[in-house]
């Protein structure tokens, strides 16, 4: 009897490893959000770095978050169109996107090999970002209203 794992077992092991990387990415994003004094810009600039590590071939990966007129990017230089482009929706309006690009001179077979798990990861991050932005904007509007009330009552 051979002690070598079969092809199916190797695939399952690789998938489990990849899903563990996705969880590490989500935990990392949670830590960014929970960090004392973390600004929205600081959170958004940290997320692409975490996303790169969650994807296969991270050395060939570029992750970019576009939000309104801002861009937050990490990884290899973009030379191709994104493989994945997931919108960031805030209060029902698309305000940007999360993009993953694999680099190289030829169209990357890595783009074709992306699984539903990678799309699900980006959709999850996008949804959380949308809620974070909504909450941040609501808190800012509340502070502005409080300041207005204080100023008006003086």
N, C-alpha and C positions, 0 to 999 in steps of 0.2 A: 504494500500500500504506500503510495507516494505522500510525502509530507508537504509537497508543493501545493499552494492554493490554486484552485481552478480559476478559469477566466471569470466566471460569474462571481466568485468570491472576491477576486481582485477588484472587479468593478464596484461591488457593494462596499468594499473597504475604501476605495477612492471616493465614492459618493459620500460615505459617512465622514471622511476627512474634510471634504468640501463643505458639507453642511455644518460641521464644527467651525470652519472658518467664517461661515455666514453668521453663526451665533456670536462668535467673537466680535465681528463687525457691529452687530446690533448692541452688544454689551458696551463696546467702545463708544458708540453714539450716545447711549444712556449716560455713560460717565461724563461725556462732553456736556450734555444738557444739564446734568446735576452739579457740575463743578461750580463752586461758589464764585459769583461774579462773572460767569461766562456770558459774553455778549453773543448776539445772534451771528455777527460776522465771525467771531472766533469759532463758534460751533460749525458754521457753514464751511469755514476754511479747513477744519479738521476732518470733516466727513469724507472728502475725496481720498484722503490718505488711507482711511479705514476701508473704504470700498475697494481700493486697489488690492489690498491684502486679501480680500474675500474672493477674488476672482482667480481662475486658473491663469498661469503664465503672468503673474503680477508684474514681472519685469518688462512685459510688452504691453501693459495696460495703461490707459489714460482714463481718469475719471474727472468729470467736470459737472459742476452745478451752476446752472444759469438761473438767476432770480432777478426779475425786473431788469435793471441795467447792469447788474453785477455778475461777475464770474469768479468761481472758486475752483481751482484745478490742481491736480497732482498727477504725477506719473510721467511716462514716456511722452515725447512730443507727438502731437496728433498729426498723422499724415493721411488719414483716411476718414471717411464719414463714420459717425457712430454706429456701432452694432446694435446697441440698445439706447432708446431715447424714451424716458418715462416722464410724463408731465408732472409738475408740482402744482397742485390745485389748492388755492386759498379762498375760502368762502365762495366756492363754486366757480372761481375764475382761474384759468391757467395763467400762472405767473412766471413759469420757467420750466426747467427740465433737469433731470439727472441723465447724463450721457456716459456711456462706456464705449471706448474705442480701443481696438487692438492696432498696434502700429506695424509698420513694415512696408516694403516696396510692393508686395503682391497682396491681393485680397487675402485676408487671413482665414485659414480654415477654422481658427478659433471662433470666429463670429458664428459660423455655421454650427459649431459644436456647443454653443451656449444652451443650457437646459432651462426648463421652466423654473427651476429653483433659482437661477440667477435673476430672471425676470421678477419672480416673486420677492426676492430680496430687495430689488430696486423699487418695486411697487410699495413694499412695506416702509422703506426709508422715505420715499416720496410722501406717503400718507402721513407719517410722523412729522416730517418737515412742514407739511401744510398746516397741521394742527399746532405745531410750535410757533409758526409765523402768525397764525390767527391769534394765539394766546398772547404773543409778544405785542402785536398791534393793539389788541384789546387792553392790555395793561398800560400801554403808552397812551391810548385815548382816555383811559380812566385817570391817569396822572394829569393829563392836560385838562380834563374837566374839573378835577379837584383844584388845580391851580387857578382855573378860571373862576370857580366859585369863591375861592379865598380872596382873589383879587377883586372880584365884584362886591364882596361883602365888606371890604375895607373902606 
